[in-house]
Each structure stands twice: as structure tokens, then as C-alpha cells.
């Protein structure tokens, strides 16, 4: 299931309500830019939110309350379609949050058809979508908690930190590209990191002034930083992250139950994995992109050639990048870097946050980020398939993998081990991961580091719409190490 932002006609009730806004002081006239026949042809009211939105979080919360999802949601005032509920349950099953017994199994006494797994219990305690909660768990496993929490804060924010005043759109875009020229999401992430650095080392007044120079709203940026701290607290509350780690990722050694700092000695900390820096890999750019892909595992698009603008998506719709994105195609006549035929035919993968469809059925990708095939293979999709020899064959039901059999076998093993590590982390027993699992996580990090040169090569081949304006770097410290 993929959420889509589709442009539709206004309902009659909303149109009438808008007319009322124009006549608050005295009687007047309401001029509509469409015919009366068009107004009479649209529905009287919009569909209720429960019938329009994705239901995986709702189903998870219902199961946490020991309710059978189908029966519970069918008794709502405006019940959702049965197919939407089944789609949400299928996503939760693929995510590993719930388990559906076989048809031969007897129905339990509580009447619940699906059973919640430990991962589902952890995700139900987070005020996030299941995929975003799972992304935070992956951030803990790969020791990039700071990046994962800030990324979650940016993805869940209702408003972007950047603004584009009338007549200043080009200048605003140039400043966004100065933070990150191939990602709308990480331009915002880096803006928060820069703002935090400016504020800590030169004061809030200086940080606000620099933010204004780069078309940032200081209050929005500061709220994202505070929301990042809130995400860390949610990890602690869910039992995934110990409260003995501070914001810098350092182990404090304090046992809150006993109220002292002497309960664990250094040897015990090492054996339990307690003194591991949970922010050790915050400076890994490709790992940050992997976390983004895991947050929206099905929001992937393939551009088959660099010199084209259309992207293939999971739903079969060919979409283009939104003009407001830093990755929007350059205008006609813009000089592109010289490239060979092989370079021009290079396929590229992109992650996106929203797919908007206008009235002409044209798809627009928003919050777009350039990613590597390794991100897709290891973190993309919730399902995968193998061939007769056990080598990874496809991901997410539509992405076919090509390459040597041994390489696909190795990537399949890493993908499977990563999934197992997520379930082990959800158990929350405080025990360190098995050595095999830790070796697999280290191999995942090494694979992601191998993707960085390939990504840099693709960046050099992409034409820039405008000349980017680079912000002044703050003195980096342990909280946000330089990337």
C-alpha cells in the first residue's frame, strides 16, 4: 500500500463554507472559477479521514487494546473499506509486527485472528507510523541514533524549515542546495545541524540571523531540534534505547533503579554492550540515506537513464520530480555536464516522501533523495524473493535484481540478518546481539560505505538548476560530527 496525495475537486459543503468566509462583515458576492454544473457534480462532502488514510497504525493500536481489527473498525461511525483494513494488516505482517496463523489453526478465545509479535508491541508504544518506528530501531542497531531521531522529526513535521518568498524562489532553492544538492530531506536535516552548531558556539541571535540569510525559519528549525530529542525519549519509553545514554550517545553508567553510578563496572558494561556509542555512525551519509529508505520502504522510483525526467514507481505510474525539489530537472537549454553514452544510460534510484497526482493524472514526486542500489536491496521494500539457488531475485514485488549469483546470495543473507536483528532489538531484554548478527551489521555498514564513491560519480553527472550557496560551517563537535 502506498499513500498518495491526489488533487481532487472540492466538495459542495467546503465550497459553501468558503463562501461564508467572504461574507463575515456584510453581504457580498462569491465568485467561483468553475461552473455551477461542476459544483453540482461533486460530492456533497469529502470522504471521512478514516476512509482516506492508511490504517496500519490504527490496526496496531486496536490490537494493542486486544481488539479484533476488522470487527472493531467496522463499528466506527464512518467505517473504512474492508480492503483497506486487509491491506494495512498485510503491511503489518510483512513488517514483522503481527503474525497470522494458518487456516487450519483454531480461533483463540480472545477472538483475535492476528497475533501481535514483540516488534508490534514496541511499535504500538511509539506515536509514529510502524515504518518510521522500525527506522528508529534500525538507527539504534547501526549506532546512528542522533541521525535517526532527527530524520524522524523532519519526516513527521507538518511544515518545512525553508521558505520561498515571492520573487525569491530561485535564491531559496540555491540555499537549500547549499545544504544538500541531491536531497530535499537531508537539506532540512543539515539545516537543523548547522543551526544547532551556530547557536551553541555563537549564540541564538547569530544563529537566527544566519538562518534568515538562508531562507530558514528559526522557530521551525528549533522545533525540529526539540522534536529530535522527543524521538529519543520515545525510544527510551518503548524500551529500545536505555535511558543511561545521553543526547551525545555516551553511556552515563547510572542505574536509575538504585539511584547511584556504581552498579556497573567497566567490565560489566563491555560485556553487556552498555558502553557502545549509539551515535558512533551519525557521520555516515550513506547510512543516513539507508535510514530514509527504511522509513518509506516502498517509496522508490527508478530513472532508467540520466537524460530522462520520468521515473518508474511501484504503482506503475511514470512520475516526474516536483518543480519545488532540489532534484527537479533543469530547464531546457541548461548546459548539462558532458557524459559518455554509457554514463547517459546509467539508471539511478530515488527515494521520495510523497507522490502527488494532479487532475491530468500526472504524478509528481516530492521530498526526493538520490540513493544507491545498495540502499534499495538492503533496506527497500518489505518483501523479497529468491531464485531456486537461494540468491536474492526481487525486492518489493517489482524490483528485479541483476548481478552475480554470489553477490545476490550475500546481499540476501545481509537483508535477512538485518530483519532478525530488528526482532532481537524489539525483545528488549538488554542482552547484546549474537556475534553473527553483529558481524552482519558491520558488513551492512561496509556495503553502504562502498556506495559512496558511486553516488559521488552520479552527482557529478547531474546538471544543477542554480548555483548553490554554501552556508558557513559551524565548529563541529561530538553532538553533530562533520559529515
N, C-alpha and C positions, 0 to 999 in steps of 0.2 A: 504494500500500500504506500503511495506517495502523495503527500499533501500538495495541493496546487492552489495558487492564488489566481483565480479566474475572474476576469472582468465581465460583469453581468449588468443587466438593466436594473434600475432602481425599482422598488416595489411601489404600489399606489399609496400605501399608508405612509411610507417615508417621503414620497413626493408631496403629499398633503401636509405633512409635518414641516417640511422645508418652507412651504408657502406661509405657514403660521409664523415662522421666524421673521418673515419680511413685513408682517403686519402687527408688530408688537405695540407700536406707538399710536398709529392711526391706520385707517383703512387705506389700502393701496392695491396695486396690481401685481400679479405673479406672472412673469414671462418665462415660459419653458422653451428650451431649444430643441423640442421634438413635438410631434403632432399629438392631438388628443387621441387619435386612434392608437398610437403607440402606447400612450399611458393606459388606455383601457385594455390593452392586450397583455400587460404584465400582471403577475400575481398580486393579490391584494396585500400580502405581507411576505417578508423573506422567510426562508426556512429557519426553524429554530437552530441554535448553535449545536445542540446535541445531534441533529441530523446532518450537520455540515462538517463537523470537526472529526479529527482522528481520535479513536476511542481506546487506545492501548492503555493510557494512564488511568482512564475511568474504569476499565475492566480490572486492572491491577488493584485499584483501591477497593473495588467491590469484593474481590477475592480476599483482600486483607481483612475485610469485615465479615468473612465467612458467608458471602452471598454468591449464589449461582448467577453468573453474569447475564445470561440470556433472559432468565426469568426476572431478575432484578431490574434490568434496563427496559424490559417490555412493559413494566408497570409505571414508567415515567409518564408525565403529562404529555410530552411530545416524544414518544419512543423512537429511537433510531432504527434504521433498517436492519433486518436480521443479517444481511450480507455484510454490513459494516461491522457488526459485533464479531462475526466469524472471522473477518479479515484482521481485526485487532487481536483476537485470540491466536490466530495463526502467526502473527508477528511476534507475540509474546513467546510462543512455542519455539520459533526459530531463534529468538534471542536467548533462549535457555532459562526464561523466567518462570515458565509453567510447564507442566507435563500432562499430556492427555493419555490416559490408559487405553489399551486396545479395546476393540468392540466386544471381545469375549469377557472382559472384566465386569464384575458386578458393581452396581452403583453404590457408593459409600452411604453410610447412614445419614451424613450431613447433607446429602443431595448434590454435592459439588462434583461436577464432571471433570473439570481440570483441577490439578493439584499444584499448589504453589511450591516452587523449589527455593532453596536458600537464596539464590540470586534474586528471585522475585520478591522475597521478603525484604531484602536490602533495598531494592529499587523502590518498593512501595513506601519506604520511610523517607525517600527524597522527594522534595517538591519540584521534580523535573520530569521530563519525558523519560521513558525507560532507556532509550538510546543515549540520551545525554548523561543519565546516571551511570550507565555502563561505561561511557567515555571517561568519567571521573575515576572509576575503578581502574581502568587501564592506565590512567595517569599515575595512580599510586603504584601499580605494578612496575611501570617503567621509570619510576622515580622522576616524574615531571609534574608534581602536584601543583606547583605555582602556575605553570602554563595551562594545565587542565582547568584549574579553577577560574583563571582569568578568561580563558576561551569560553567556558560555560557562561560566565557573566556577560560577555559580549554577545553570544548567540541568543540569550534569553532577553536581552534588552529590547524594549519597545522602540527606542529612539537611537539613531546613530549619533556618535560623538561629533561627526563632521557636519558642517552646514555649507550650503552653496547659495549665497545671497544673489539676488537678481543682478545679472550682468557680470558675476564673478565665478560662474561655474567652471570656466577653464582654469582660473587661478586656484580654486578649491581642489580641483582634480589633480593639479600639479603638486599641491602639498600632500594630498593623500598618497600619490605615487612616491613622494619622498620618503614616506614611512615604509611602504611596500608596493612595488610596481606590478606585482602579479597576484595580489590577493586583497579583496575588499575587507575580508575578516581580519587578516593579520595587520593591515594598515591601522585598524582600530585597536588591536591588541598592542601593537608597538607604540601607538599614541599614548595609551594608558601607562605603559612602562616608562616612556620618556617623561610624561607629566609627573609621575611619582619621583623620578630622579631629579627633575628640576626643583620640585617642591622640597625634597629632603635636603638638597645641597645649597639651594639659593633662596628658598623661601616661597611661600604661597603667592605672593604678589608677582614675583618674577615668573613663576610657573603659569599663572593666569595670563600674563602678558604674552608669553611665548605661545601659549595655546591659542590666543586670539589671533596672533600673526599667522598661524597655520590653520585657520578656519575651524578650530575646535571650540566647543562649548565647555568651559571649565567645570561647571556643575555636573554635566553629563559624564565627563571623564572621571571626576572624583567619585561619582556614584558607582561607576563601573569598578573602580578600585575597591570601594566598600563592599560591593556585591561579590567580588572575588573572595574577600575574607569570609563572607557569608557562605559561599560554596565550600570552603574549607571546614567551616563549622558543621555543615550538613554531612560531610564525610565522617566527621567525628561522631555525630549523632547517629549515623547509620551503622557505626561500628566497623567501618573500613579503615579509618585512619585513627591512630592513637592520639589522645589529647596531650601526650608528652612531647609532641613535636610543635615547635613554634612556627611563626609565619616564614622564617628563613629556612625551614626544613631541618633545623638542628634538634637533636634529642635532648630534652631538658633533664631527664633522669628522675623526674618526680613521680612518686606513686601517690595519686590523689586519695586513694582509699585509706592510706596510712598517714598522709599528711607530712611526709618527710622526703628527703632527697637521697636516702641511704639504702633504700630497699634493694636496688640492683647495683651490683658492682660491674666493672668494665667487662670482665669475662662473661658474666651472665648476659649482659647487653649484646655482646657479639654473638653468643650462641643463639639468642632469640632474634637476631636481626634488628634489635631496637635502635642501634646507633647508626643505621644507614641514613644518609642524607636523602630525604624524599624529594628534594629539589635538585638533585645532582645533575639531571639531564635537561634542566629548563632551557639551556642554551642551545639545544639541538633543534635546528629549524625543520628538518625533515620529520623528526618525531612530532613536532607541533602539528604538522600537516596530517600525520597519521592519526592524531587525536581528532582532528577535524573530520576526517573521513569516517572514523568510528562513531562520531556523533550523528552523522547523516549517512549511514552506510549504503543507502540506495540512491542517494542524490549524486549520481555520477553521470558525466557526459563525455562523449568521445568526439574529438575533432579529427577526422581522418587525415586531413592534410593541413599544413600550416597556413597555406594561402587561401583557405576557405573560411567562411564565417558560420556555417551551420554545424550543429552538434547533434549527435545521436543520443537519445535518452532511453530510459528503461521502458517508458510507455509507448515508444515508437514514434514520438513526435520530434521533428527536427526543430531545434530551438537556436536562437542567437543570443549573444550576451547583451544584457540591458545597456543602453547608452550611458547610464549613470555609473557604470562599473569602470574600474581602472583597467580591466581587461577587454573593454569594448573595442571592436575593430577600428583601426584608423580610417579616417575619411579618405575618399578617393583622391588620388594624387599625392598622398603622403608617401614619401620615399621609404621603402622597406629595405632592410639590410640585404646585401647580396647573398644569395644562397644557391647551392647546387640543386640539381633535380632531386637527389636523394634527400637533402635537407627539406626541400619543399614538400616531399611526400611523407615526412615524419608524422606519425599520429601522436596526438597529445591528449592527456586526460585532465579533466577539470572537475572539481567538486563545487557544488552550489548549495545555497540555502533555501531558495525559493524558485519555483517555476510558475511564472505568470503567463496566462493565456488571454489574449485580447479578444475582442468581438470578431476579428478576422481569423481566429484560430491560429494566430502566430504566437509561438512560445518565446518567452524572454527569461533568461537565466539571471538571477540576482545573487549577490554575495558570492562571487565566483573566485575560485582559487586554483592556480596551476598546481597539479600534483604529478606524481611519478607512477608508473605501472606497479612498482612495489607497494605503494600505498593501496592501490586497488586490490592487488592479490592478497595481501596480508590483512587488511582492515575493511575492505569494501564488501558490501552485501552481507546478508545474514545466512545465506545458504551457499553451498558449493557442491560440485560433483567431480567424481574421479573416473578415470577410464578403467579398463579391465586389469591394468597393471598397477593400479593404485595411485597413479600420478594425477595431480590436480588438472581437471579438464575445463571447468567453467565456474564462474562466480556469479551469484545473484540471478541465475537463470537466463542471462542474456550475454554475459561477457565471456567469450571463448578465449582460452589461453593457448598460446603457441610458444614453442621453445623445446629445448632438450628434455627428455624424459626425466633424467636425474634432477635437473633443476626444478621441474614441476613437482617431483616427489618431495624434494627438500622443502619447497615453499608450502606444500600441503601439510607436511609434518609441523612446520612452524605455526601455521594457521590453527591446526588442531591443538597444539600445545598452548597457544595463547588463549584459546577458548577454555581449556582446562584450568589455566591459571586464574582466569576470571572467576570461575566457580569456587576454586580454593580460597580466593580472597574473600568471597561472599560468606564463607563459613564463619569467618571472624573469630577463629579460636586463638589467634595470636601466634601460631606456630609459623616458622619460616617455611618457604616453599621448598619442595624437594629439589635436590641438586639438578636433576634432569630438567625440571621446569625453569630453574634459574639459568641454566645453560641455554635453553631455548629463548628466554627473554633477551639474553645477551646477544644471541645470534640475530634476533629481530632487530636490535639496535644497530648491529653491524651492517645488516642488509639495508637499513634506512640510510646509513651514512654513505653507502655505495651509490645511493640515488642522487646525492647532492651534486656531483660533477655533471651528471646527465641533465639535471634541472637547470643548472647554470648555462649549459650549452643551448638549451631551448630558449632561455631568456634572451640570449644574445641574438637569436633569430627573430624575435617578436618585435615588430615596429612599435614605437611609443607614440601615443596620440599627442602628448605635450611633453615639454622638457620638465622633468621633475625638479622640485625644490626640496633640497635635503635639510632637515631640521638639525640644529646644533645638538650634538650628543652630550648627555649629562655624564658626570663621573659614575661609572657603573660600580656596583658593589655586590655583596652576596645575595641581596634580595632579588635583583634583576641582573644577572651576569650578561655581559655583552655577547650578542649573537653574531 
